[in-house]
């Protein structure tokens, strides 16, 4: 594999594209919004120039060389000759389904589709393609270039060969994949989203301020970030979407999103991406 398609130029998508490019892969980065692609390139350039954030030995070339490996496009047809696809569009089933139905016709047979999702079932995605054995989940964490581990989700149809291809790709960008089975929320979000949601309830119920909730987790448990800081980093809209998917999938009230979380998303207080969430950035 040498040319990787990345769909979606948001926070995670641009991080995936950057990680691949700084490890010598060619990248086709696709987003249907031209401004999003321009913003992604600017952010990647800033990140790459801040060498202190990265281990220099992992970067294959200087900033311009790395960025030169990324070709941006607003058309999915640009993925016609890629060897592997990582999809990072929003956690909305109708949007994801439309993307997979289209790329299934564009990409040649045998190309692996990796669903980068927090909660959408991999088996559901695979079922709308003609290549269900070549579909799996790759759940990257934010910020992607700095995280060494990726949650790899095996769907009902995912083949051993597909898993092997994906794990070798991750190794090629210096990351370890941990394989889990397909279930709503998988492991990371099934646990993390409940923690963040309960922390939001604590603020909503005036048990503690956001600052004190996070101080408790950092001081008592040694976490680098508290749950509400983590929520702001991920994006509160993503938190809400993930909880909603799990609530609908499990029919279990423990996944019910906190009303305060819904209110903040309605107010577009989404965290770092909008400069305001539980904190101001």
DRENTOR-123751 format. One line per 8 residues: number of its first residue (from 1); their letters; for each residue x, y, z of N, C-alpha, C. Coordinates in Angstrom, 2 decimals. Each point is the difference from the previous one (the first is absolute). Layout:
# DRENTOR-123751
NUM = A = X/Y/Z/X/Y/Z/X/Y/Z; ...
END
This chain:
# DRENTOR-123751
1 = XXXXXXXX = 0.84/-1.20/0.00/-0.84/1.20/0.00/0.87/1.24/0.00; -0.35/0.95/-0.86/0.75/1.25/-0.04/-0.91/1.21/-0.05; -1.21/-0.15/-0.55/-0.90/1.14/-0.14/-1.27/-0.28/0.80; -0.28/0.89/0.97/-1.12/-0.20/0.91/-1.01/1.12/-0.18; -1.27/-0.38/-0.11/-1.06/0.99/-0.06/-0.51/0.32/1.39; -0.20/1.28/0.28/-0.54/0.44/1.29/-1.22/0.87/-0.30; -1.16/-0.42/0.48/-1.23/0.74/-0.25/-0.38/0.78/1.26; -0.15/1.30/-0.16/-0.33/0.86/1.13/1.23/0.74/0.48
9 = XXXXXXXX = -0.04/1.34/-0.04/1.17/0.81/0.37/-0.23/0.74/1.31; -0.83/-0.58/0.87/-0.19/0.58/1.32/1.18/-0.31/0.91; -0.18/0.14/1.28/1.10/-0.16/0.96/0.67/-1.36/-0.12; -0.78/-1.07/-0.03/0.57/-1.34/-0.07/0.55/-0.29/-1.39; -0.75/0.35/-1.03/0.42/-0.27/-1.37/1.33/0.65/-0.34; 0.16/1.26/0.39/1.27/0.67/-0.30/1.14/-0.61/0.81; -0.31/-0.47/1.21/1.02/-0.66/0.80/0.44/-1.31/-0.62; -0.96/-0.77/-0.54/0.32/-1.25/-0.68/0.85/0.28/-1.23
17 = XXXXXXXX = -0.40/1.00/-0.79/0.74/0.35/-1.22/1.43/0.41/0.34; 0.15/0.80/1.05/1.33/0.45/0.41/0.86/-1.17/0.45; -0.57/-0.89/0.80/0.76/-1.16/0.50/0.49/-0.87/-1.15; -0.86/-0.20/-0.99/0.39/-0.81/-1.17/1.10/0.69/-0.80; -0.19/1.30/-0.26/0.97/0.73/-0.83/1.35/0.10/0.67; 0.02/0.17/1.32/1.30/0.13/0.67/0.68/-1.36/0.17; -0.70/-1.06/-0.45/0.59/-1.33/-0.02/0.22/-0.49/-1.43; 0.05/0.94/-0.94/0.37/-0.24/-1.41/-1.13/-0.53/-0.89
25 = XXXXXXXX = -1.23/-0.08/0.50/-1.11/-0.42/-0.86/-0.50/1.18/-0.82; -0.44/-0.28/-1.22/-0.73/0.99/-0.79/-1.44/0.00/0.49; -0.61/1.19/0.07/-1.35/0.12/0.55/-0.89/0.79/-0.96; -1.18/-0.53/-0.24/-1.05/0.76/-0.70/-1.02/0.39/1.07; -0.07/1.27/0.35/-0.89/0.49/1.05/-1.24/0.61/-0.66; -1.16/-0.57/0.30/-1.25/0.42/-0.66/-0.97/0.59/1.03; -0.54/1.15/-0.35/-1.07/0.61/0.79/-0.87/0.78/-0.97; -1.31/0.04/0.24/-0.88/0.70/-0.94/-0.04/1.50/0.23
33 = XXXXXXXX = 0.77/0.50/0.96/0.06/1.43/0.27/1.43/0.49/-0.25; 0.16/0.85/-0.98/1.33/0.50/-0.37/0.68/0.70/1.18; -0.75/0.78/0.75/0.57/0.74/1.14/0.55/-0.96/1.05; -0.67/-1.13/0.19/0.46/-0.99/0.97/1.36/-0.55/-0.40; 0.19/-0.22/-1.28/1.30/-0.50/-0.49/1.09/1.04/0.22; -0.32/1.27/-0.26/0.98/1.07/0.20/0.35/0.13/1.48; -1.01/-0.06/0.86/0.25/0.08/1.44/0.83/-1.18/0.48; -0.28/-1.19/-0.57/0.76/-1.20/0.39/1.46/0.17/-0.35
41 = XXXXXXXX = 0.29/0.50/-1.19/1.40/0.18/-0.40/0.70/1.01/0.90; -0.68/1.09/0.33/0.60/1.00/0.89/0.30/-0.58/1.37; -0.94/-0.79/0.53/0.21/-0.60/1.32/1.13/-1.01/-0.02; 0.06/-0.82/-1.06/1.09/-0.98/-0.10/1.34/0.70/-0.11; 0.04/1.10/-0.73/1.26/0.74/-0.13/0.44/0.55/1.35; -0.95/0.54/0.76/0.34/0.51/1.34/0.51/-1.12/0.90; -0.70/-1.13/-0.03/0.40/-1.12/0.85/1.39/-0.51/-0.36; 0.25/-0.11/-1.28/1.30/-0.54/-0.43/1.13/0.97/0.32
49 = XXXXXXXX = -0.27/1.28/-0.04/1.05/0.98/0.31/0.30/0.07/1.49; -0.95/-0.44/0.81/0.24/-0.04/1.45/0.67/-1.32/0.33; 1.25/-0.12/-0.41/0.72/-1.27/0.12/0.02/-0.53/1.43; -0.13/0.85/0.97/0.04/-0.47/1.37/-1.14/-0.94/0.34; -1.09/0.02/-0.80/-1.14/-0.88/0.28/0.22/-1.42/-0.49; 1.01/-0.20/-0.85/0.20/-1.29/-0.63/1.40/-0.53/0.26; 0.13/-1.31/-0.05/1.32/-0.61/0.06/0.61/0.09/-1.39; 1.04/0.76/-0.13/0.53/0.36/-1.32/0.34/-1.21/-0.85
57 = XXXXXXXX = 0.43/-1.10/0.63/0.40/-1.16/-0.79/-1.17/-0.66/-0.72; -1.23/0.38/0.39/-1.17/-0.60/-0.65/-0.41/0.77/-1.25; 0.56/1.18/-0.22/-0.41/0.83/-1.11/0.89/-0.28/-1.21; -0.63/-0.46/-1.08/0.75/-0.31/-1.23/0.05/1.23/-0.89; 0.92/0.90/0.30/0.16/1.20/-0.81/-0.39/1.26/0.75; 0.28/1.16/-0.63/-0.37/1.28/0.62/-1.47/0.29/-0.26; -0.46/1.13/0.51/-1.42/0.32/-0.08/-0.51/0.02/-1.43; 0.71/0.67/-0.90/-0.46/0.12/-1.38/-0.01/-1.36/-0.70
65 = XXXXXXXX = 0.98/-0.83/0.29/0.05/-1.33/-0.60/-1.19/-0.83/0.45; -0.29/0.06/1.29/-1.12/-0.77/0.54/-1.33/0.48/-0.58; -0.21/1.31/0.00/-1.24/0.55/-0.55/-0.12/-0.27/-1.48; 1.14/-0.12/-0.68/-0.01/-0.29/-1.43/-0.52/-1.38/-0.32; -0.03/-0.88/0.99/-0.54/-1.35/-0.21/-1.53/-0.04/0.11; -0.62/1.11/0.37/-1.45/0.04/0.19/-0.64/0.77/-1.15; -0.87/-0.67/-0.73/-0.76/0.63/-1.08/-1.44/0.15/0.46; -0.53/1.22/-0.06/-1.35/0.27/0.47/-0.98/-0.01/-1.17
73 = XXXXXXXX = -1.22/-0.45/0.27/-1.04/-0.03/-1.03/-1.37/0.09/0.65; -0.96/0.55/-0.75/-1.38/0.04/0.47/-0.83/-1.11/-0.65; 0.65/-0.86/-0.78/-0.71/-1.05/-0.72/0.41/-1.39/0.48; -0.95/-0.84/0.31/0.30/-1.37/0.40/0.65/-0.79/-1.13; -0.21/0.41/-1.23/0.61/-0.71/-1.14/1.52/0.06/0.04; 0.56/0.93/0.80/1.46/0.08/0.14/0.57/-1.23/0.68; -0.88/-0.84/0.57/0.44/-1.20/0.72/0.10/-1.23/-0.90; -0.13/0.20/-1.29/-0.09/-1.14/-0.92/1.22/-0.92/0.03
81 = XXXXXXXX = 1.19/0.54/0.30/1.19/-0.85/-0.05/0.70/-0.13/1.35; -0.71/0.24/1.10/0.63/-0.16/1.32/0.04/-1.47/0.38; 0.87/-0.33/0.96/0.18/-1.38/0.45/-0.77/-0.32/1.28; -0.49/1.05/0.68/-0.64/-0.17/1.31/-0.76/1.29/0.26; -1.15/-0.07/0.66/-0.80/1.19/0.29/-0.28/0.08/1.50; 0.20/1.18/0.57/-0.40/0.27/1.39/-1.08/1.08/-0.06; -1.20/-0.33/0.45/-1.13/0.93/-0.05/-0.22/0.64/1.36; -0.18/1.33/0.01/-0.12/0.74/1.26/-1.15/0.99/-0.01
89 = XXXXXXXX = -1.07/-0.28/-0.73/-1.09/0.97/-0.05/-0.79/-0.03/1.30; -0.94/0.92/0.12/-0.75/0.16/1.24/-0.74/-1.27/0.41; -0.29/-0.12/1.31/-0.68/-1.18/0.54/-1.49/0.04/-0.33; -0.30/-0.03/-1.28/-1.38/0.02/-0.47/-0.16/-1.14/-1.00; -0.89/-0.95/0.32/-0.09/-1.20/-0.81/-0.37/0.29/-1.45; -0.93/0.91/-0.23/-0.42/0.29/-1.37/1.16/0.55/-0.83; 0.83/0.84/0.61/1.14/0.57/-0.71/1.05/-1.09/-0.26; 0.28/-0.80/1.01/0.99/-1.07/-0.18/-0.45/-1.00/-1.08
97 = XXXXXXXX = -1.26/-0.38/0.07/-0.51/-0.98/-0.98/0.17/0.53/-1.42; -0.32/1.27/-0.21/0.13/0.60/-1.33/1.45/-0.05/-0.48; 0.94/0.31/0.90/1.42/-0.02/-0.36/0.44/-1.40/-0.41; -0.39/-1.01/0.77/0.45/-1.37/-0.30/-0.65/-0.55/-1.27; -1.22/0.35/-0.23/-0.63/-0.46/-1.24/0.70/0.58/-1.22; 0.52/1.22/0.14/0.70/0.64/-1.11/1.42/-0.55/-0.17; 0.77/-0.07/1.09/1.39/-0.43/-0.17/0.10/-1.48/-0.33; -1.03/-0.76/0.33/0.01/-1.42/-0.34/0.03/-0.18/-1.52
105 = XXXXXXXX = -0.58/0.94/-0.71/0.00/-0.04/-1.47/1.25/0.64/-0.58; 0.61/0.92/0.75/1.17/0.74/-0.50/1.29/-0.79/0.20; 0.19/-0.58/1.17/1.26/-0.68/0.33/0.01/-1.41/-0.60; 1.19/-0.45/-0.38/0.11/-1.31/-0.62/-0.26/-1.10/1.03; -0.38/-1.19/-0.46/-0.24/-1.12/0.92/1.25/-0.31/0.83; -0.21/-0.35/1.25/1.12/-0.35/0.87/0.52/1.13/0.86; -0.34/1.25/-0.35/0.43/1.14/0.81/-0.75/-0.04/1.33; 0.74/0.12/1.09/-0.60/-0.06/1.34/-0.62/1.34/0.37
113 = XXXXXXXX = -1.18/-0.06/0.60/-0.67/1.19/0.52/0.08/-0.03/1.52; 0.60/1.03/0.59/0.11/0.10/1.45/-0.94/1.09/0.49; -0.93/-0.38/0.84/-0.99/0.93/0.55/0.58/0.60/1.28; 0.23/1.30/-0.02/0.47/0.66/1.22/-1.23/0.56/0.71; -0.50/-0.75/0.95/-1.26/0.36/0.65/0.10/-0.22/1.50; -0.82/0.74/0.72/-0.06/-0.18/1.45/-1.03/-1.04/0.40; -1.03/-0.18/-0.83/-1.09/-0.86/0.45/-0.78/-0.71/-1.11; 0.10/0.43/-1.25/-0.78/-0.63/-1.06/0.50/-1.43/-0.22
121 = XXXXXXXX = -0.89/-1.00/0.01/0.43/-1.39/-0.16/0.70/-0.25/-1.34; 1.14/-0.67/0.05/0.77/-0.28/-1.21/-0.76/-0.95/-0.91; -0.70/-0.95/0.58/-0.76/-0.97/-0.80/-1.09/0.70/-0.80; -0.61/1.02/0.56/-1.03/0.75/-0.73/0.62/0.70/-1.21; 1.16/0.59/0.18/0.68/0.65/-1.12/0.35/-1.02/-1.08; 0.56/-1.13/0.41/0.42/-1.03/-0.95/-1.17/-0.49/-0.84; -1.18/-0.02/0.58/-1.16/-0.58/-0.67/-0.48/0.82/-1.19; 0.43/1.26/-0.11/-0.44/0.82/-1.14/1.04/-0.01/-1.12
129 = XXXXXXXX = 1.05/-0.80/0.15/1.04/-0.10/-1.02/-0.03/-1.38/-0.65; 0.73/-0.13/-1.10/0.18/-1.29/-0.67/1.29/-0.69/0.46; 0.62/0.57/1.05/1.26/-0.55/0.51/-0.02/-0.10/1.52; -0.98/-0.64/0.59/-0.10/-0.01/1.47/1.21/-0.59/0.71; 0.72/-0.92/-0.65/1.19/-0.59/0.64/1.14/0.99/0.08; -0.06/1.07/-0.80/1.08/1.00/-0.02/-0.37/1.26/0.79; -0.96/-0.10/0.90/-0.40/1.15/0.82/0.28/-0.30/1.47; 0.64/0.96/0.67/0.27/-0.11/1.44/-0.02/1.40/0.60
137 = XXXXXXXX = 0.14/0.08/1.30/0.03/1.29/0.66/1.41/0.35/0.46; 0.39/1.25/-0.17/1.23/0.55/0.58/-0.40/1.24/0.78; -0.02/-0.11/1.31/-0.42/1.10/0.85/1.24/0.74/0.50; 0.36/1.07/-0.72/1.15/0.82/0.38/-0.39/0.96/1.10; 0.96/0.30/0.88/-0.23/0.93/1.10/0.64/1.36/-0.33; -0.55/1.03/0.58/0.46/1.37/-0.24/0.95/0.45/1.12; 1.14/0.63/-0.35/0.52/0.33/-1.33/0.70/-1.20/-0.64; -0.41/-0.33/-1.22/0.46/-1.23/-0.65/1.52/-0.12/-0.08
145 = XXXXXXXX = 0.73/1.05/-0.41/1.47/-0.18/-0.15/0.72/-0.32/1.30; -0.64/0.29/1.14/0.68/-0.22/1.28/-0.43/-1.27/0.70; -1.04/-0.66/-0.49/-0.52/-1.19/0.66/0.57/-1.27/-0.65; 0.55/-0.88/0.82/0.70/-1.18/-0.52/-0.88/-1.23/-0.16; -1.25/0.07/0.47/-0.87/-1.18/-0.02/-1.31/0.30/-0.70; -0.48/-0.98/-0.76/-1.25/0.14/-0.76/-0.89/-1.20/0.32; -1.29/0.26/0.24/-0.97/-1.06/0.23/-0.41/-0.55/-1.37; 0.24/-1.29/-0.21/-0.31/-0.65/-1.28/-1.22/-0.88/0.21
153 = XXXXXXXX = -1.04/0.24/-0.79/-1.27/-0.70/0.22/-0.25/-1.01/-1.11; -0.19/-1.23/0.41/-0.30/-1.06/-0.96/-1.51/-0.16/-0.12; -0.52/0.25/-1.21/-1.42/-0.19/-0.25/-0.32/-1.47/-0.21; -1.26/-0.31/-0.16/-0.44/-1.39/-0.18/0.65/-0.63/-1.22; 0.20/0.80/-1.07/0.51/-0.54/-1.25/1.51/0.19/-0.18; 0.65/0.80/0.84/1.40/0.36/-0.20/0.90/-1.22/-0.07; 0.82/-0.08/-1.05/0.88/-1.16/-0.18/1.31/0.16/0.76; 0.69/-1.11/0.22/1.32/0.03/0.63/0.96/0.81/-0.85
161 = XXXXXXXX = -0.10/-0.11/-1.31/0.89/0.73/-0.90/-0.20/1.51/0.15; -1.25/0.42/0.11/-0.28/1.42/0.18/0.59/0.51/1.30; -0.15/-0.77/1.08/0.61/0.39/1.27/1.50/0.12/-0.12; 0.62/-0.95/-0.68/1.46/0.01/-0.16/0.45/1.24/-0.78; -0.73/0.34/-1.06/0.34/1.18/-0.80/-0.08/1.26/0.86; -1.07/0.12/0.77/-0.19/1.19/0.83/1.06/0.10/1.09; 0.33/-1.10/0.63/1.01/0.02/1.07/1.38/0.35/-0.57; 0.29/-0.48/-1.22/1.28/0.35/-0.63/0.04/1.48/-0.36
169 = XXXXXXXX = -1.13/0.55/-0.43/-0.05/1.43/-0.30/0.25/0.81/1.28; -0.65/-0.39/1.08/0.21/0.72/1.26/1.45/-0.09/0.45; 0.60/-1.17/-0.14/1.41/-0.14/0.36/0.86/0.93/-0.84; -0.41/0.20/-1.25/0.75/0.87/-0.89/-0.03/1.46/0.39; -0.99/0.38/0.84/-0.04/1.37/0.50/0.34/0.04/1.49; 0.61/-1.07/0.49/0.48/-0.02/1.38/-1.08/-0.16/1.05; -1.10/-0.67/-0.37/-1.09/-0.16/0.96/-0.31/-1.48/0.21; -0.46/-0.32/1.19/-0.41/-1.36/0.33/-1.51/-0.10/-0.09
177 = XXXXXXXX = -0.49/-1.07/-0.63/-1.44/-0.22/-0.05/-0.42/-1.06/0.99; -1.05/0.27/0.75/-0.57/-0.98/0.93/-1.35/-0.41/-0.57; -0.17/-1.28/-0.28/-1.20/-0.50/-0.68/-1.10/-0.32/1.01; -1.18/0.56/-0.26/-1.19/-0.29/0.82/-1.13/-0.41/-0.94; -1.08/-0.51/0.58/-1.13/-0.43/-0.81/-1.00/1.14/-0.20; -0.82/-0.15/-1.02/-0.97/1.03/-0.37/-1.16/0.03/0.97; -0.16/1.13/0.69/-1.13/0.24/0.89/-0.11/1.52/0.15; -1.20/0.55/0.18/-0.14/1.45/0.10/0.94/0.60/1.04
185 = XXXXXXXX = 0.80/0.96/-0.40/0.93/0.64/0.91/1.31/-0.74/0.17; 0.04/-1.29/-0.46/1.20/-0.83/0.10/0.45/-0.06/1.46; 1.26/0.26/0.29/0.46/0.01/1.40/0.21/1.44/0.47; 0.79/0.75/-0.76/0.39/1.34/0.47/-1.20/0.90/0.25; -0.89/0.09/-0.97/-1.12/0.93/0.17/-1.11/-0.54/0.87; -0.10/-1.31/0.06/-1.02/-0.57/0.88/0.29/0.39/1.46; 1.27/0.12/0.33/0.40/0.38/1.36/0.17/1.52/0.11; 0.71/0.60/-0.97/0.34/1.43/0.09/-1.23/0.89/-0.07
193 = XXXXXXXX = -0.93/-0.30/-0.92/-1.16/0.88/-0.15/-0.87/0.02/1.25; -0.11/-1.15/0.65/-0.75/-0.04/1.26/0.67/0.88/1.06; 1.33/-0.05/0.04/0.75/0.80/0.98/-0.21/1.49/-0.25; 0.14/0.41/-1.27/-0.18/1.41/-0.33/-1.43/0.43/0.28; -0.96/-0.83/-0.39/-1.41/0.34/0.20/-0.32/0.15/1.49; 0.54/-0.88/0.83/-0.26/0.10/1.44/0.66/1.23/0.58; 1.17/0.38/-0.55/0.66/1.23/0.45/-0.86/1.22/-0.37; -0.64/-0.03/-1.16/-0.91/1.08/-0.40/-1.18/0.07/0.97
201 = XXXXXXXX = -0.54/-1.16/0.38/-1.09/-0.03/0.98/0.44/0.63/1.33; 1.25/-0.24/0.41/0.51/0.58/1.25/0.00/1.53/-0.06; 0.38/0.55/-1.16/-0.02/1.45/-0.17/-1.45/0.49/-0.07; -0.83/-0.69/-0.77/-1.41/0.37/-0.15/-0.71/0.01/1.36; 0.30/-0.99/0.85/-0.66/-0.12/1.30/0.69/0.83/1.08; 1.01/0.78/-0.41/0.72/0.91/0.90/0.69/-0.74/1.15; 0.44/-1.21/-0.31/0.80/-0.74/0.97/1.40/0.61/0.07; 0.52/0.44/-1.15/1.33/0.60/-0.07/0.10/0.80/-1.29
209 = XXXXXXXX = 0.97/0.89/-0.05/0.27/0.74/-1.24/0.76/-0.90/-0.97; 0.02/0.39/-1.27/0.76/-0.77/-0.99/1.47/-0.07/0.40; 0.53/1.11/0.48/1.40/0.03/0.40/0.29/-0.99/1.12; -0.88/-0.05/0.99/0.23/-0.89/1.14/-0.21/-1.47/-0.38; -0.95/-0.27/-0.89/-0.16/-1.38/-0.48/1.31/-0.47/-0.64; 0.56/0.83/-0.87/1.23/-0.39/-0.69/1.20/-0.07/0.94; 0.06/0.92/0.95/1.09/-0.03/1.00/-0.04/-1.30/0.79; -1.21/-0.47/0.29/-0.15/-1.24/0.76/0.60/-1.18/-0.75
217 = XXXXXXXX = -0.30/-0.09/-1.29/0.50/-1.12/-0.79/1.52/0.08/-0.19; 0.51/1.20/-0.15/1.45/0.14/-0.19/0.74/-0.21/1.32; -0.55/0.54/1.07/0.69/-0.10/1.27/-0.17/-1.34/0.69; -1.19/-0.59/-0.11/-0.28/-1.26/0.71/0.41/-1.23/-0.79; -0.12/0.07/-1.32/0.24/-1.19/-0.83/1.21/0.12/-0.91; 0.62/1.17/0.00/1.20/0.17/-0.83/-0.28/0.14/-1.49; -1.25/0.33/-0.37/-0.32/0.20/-1.41/0.66/1.29/-0.50; 0.45/0.00/-1.24/0.62/1.20/-0.57/-1.05/1.08/-0.28
225 = XXXXXXXX = -1.21/-0.45/-0.32/-1.11/0.92/-0.24/-1.22/-0.50/0.74; -0.84/0.94/0.44/-1.25/-0.39/0.62/-1.03/-0.34/-1.06; -1.15/-0.58/0.40/-1.00/-0.43/-0.98/-0.61/1.14/-0.79; -0.16/1.18/0.61/-0.62/1.11/-0.72/1.01/0.67/-0.93; 1.26/0.05/0.39/1.05/0.44/-0.92/0.08/-0.94/-1.20; -0.12/-1.29/0.28/0.03/-0.99/-1.07/-1.19/0.18/-0.93; -1.18/0.27/0.58/-1.19/0.25/-0.81/0.18/1.19/-0.92; 0.58/1.07/0.54/0.26/1.19/-0.82/0.98/-0.32/-1.13
233 = XXXXXXXX = 0.97/-0.84/0.27/0.99/-0.36/-1.02/-0.65/-0.83/-1.10; -0.80/-0.98/0.38/-0.67/-0.86/-0.99/-1.03/0.78/-0.78; -0.74/0.88/0.68/-1.11/0.73/-0.60/-1.29/-0.46/0.64; -0.73/0.90/0.63/-1.20/-0.38/0.73/-1.10/-0.52/-0.93; 0.02/0.43/-1.26/-0.95/-0.54/-0.96/0.29/-1.48/-0.28; 1.29/-0.35/-0.07/0.37/-1.40/-0.19/-0.39/-0.84/1.22; 0.17/0.57/1.19/-0.40/-0.69/1.22/-1.50/-0.28/-0.03; -0.78/1.01/-0.35/-1.46/-0.14/-0.05/-0.41/-1.04/-1.04
241 = XXXXXXXX = 0.61/0.05/-1.18/-0.34/-0.96/-1.05/0.32/-1.42/0.42; 1.14/-0.19/0.64/0.41/-1.34/0.43/-0.96/-0.55/1.07; -0.35/0.84/0.95/-0.95/-0.43/1.04/-1.36/-0.34/-0.60; -0.43/0.80/-0.97/-1.29/-0.24/-0.64/-0.02/-1.33/-0.73; 1.09/-0.30/-0.71/0.09/-1.27/-0.72/-0.06/-1.17/0.99; 0.74/0.10/1.10/0.00/-1.09/0.98/-1.34/-0.12/0.72; -0.62/1.13/0.28/-1.33/0.00/0.64/-1.02/-0.71/-0.89; 0.06/0.31/-1.30/-0.94/-0.61/-0.94/0.33/-1.48/-0.24
249 = XXXXXXXX = 1.28/-0.35/0.07/0.41/-1.37/-0.29/-0.28/-0.94/1.17; 0.35/0.43/1.20/-0.15/-0.87/1.17/-1.37/0.12/0.66; -0.73/1.10/-0.31/-1.28/0.27/0.68/0.17/0.01/1.52; 1.15/0.50/0.43/0.34/0.02/1.42/0.05/1.45/0.46; -0.78/0.40/1.02/-0.06/1.40/0.42/1.32/0.55/0.54; 0.95/-0.88/0.32/1.27/0.52/0.53/0.75/0.82/-1.05; -0.35/-0.17/-1.28/0.66/0.76/-1.06/-0.76/1.29/-0.35; -1.04/0.34/0.76/-0.77/1.21/-0.29/0.88/1.24/0.15
257 = XXXXXXXX = 0.12/0.82/-1.05/0.86/1.19/0.10/-0.53/0.99/1.03; 0.91/0.63/0.71/-0.38/1.02/0.97/-0.67/1.18/-0.72; -1.10/0.53/0.52/-0.64/1.16/-0.64/0.95/1.18/-0.18; 0.94/0.21/0.92/0.97/1.09/-0.15/0.87/-0.22/-1.22; 0.36/-1.24/-0.28/0.80/-0.30/-1.19/-0.77/0.38/-1.26; -1.28/-0.38/-0.06/-0.84/0.36/-1.15/-0.11/1.51/-0.14; -0.16/0.70/1.11/-0.13/1.46/-0.04/1.27/0.64/-0.54; 1.16/-0.49/0.44/1.27/0.59/-0.46/0.21/-0.25/-1.49
265 = XXXXXXXX = -0.38/-1.17/-0.47/0.12/-0.28/-1.43/-0.95/0.89/-0.79; -1.22/0.19/0.49/-0.95/0.89/-0.66/0.55/1.42/-0.08; 0.76/0.42/1.03/0.57/1.34/0.05/1.32/0.10/-0.76; 0.42/-1.12/-0.63/1.27/-0.07/-0.74/1.20/0.25/0.91; -0.12/-0.39/1.24/1.12/0.03/0.93/0.60/-1.41/-0.03; 0.80/-0.27/-1.01/0.43/-1.37/-0.30/1.37/-0.35/0.54; 0.68/0.96/0.63/1.35/-0.27/0.50/1.05/0.73/-0.80; 1.14/-0.61/-0.14/1.13/0.65/-0.66/-0.31/0.44/-1.42
273 = XXXXXXXX = -0.80/-0.79/-0.71/-0.26/0.30/-1.42/-0.78/1.30/-0.19; -0.74/0.45/1.03/-0.72/1.27/-0.10/0.52/1.02/1.02; 1.12/-0.33/0.64/0.66/0.87/0.99/-0.72/0.10/1.34; -1.17/-0.61/0.13/-0.70/-0.02/1.28/-0.73/-1.30/0.20; 0.12/-0.53/1.20/-0.73/-1.19/0.40/-0.18/0.11/1.50; 0.53/-0.95/0.75/0.05/0.16/1.45/1.08/0.99/0.38; 0.91/0.26/-0.94/1.06/0.98/0.20/0.05/0.92/-1.22; 0.70/1.13/0.15/0.21/0.93/-1.11/1.43/-0.14/-0.50
281 = X = 0.16/-0.08/-1.30/1.32/-0.22/-0.60/0.40/1.18/-0.87
END
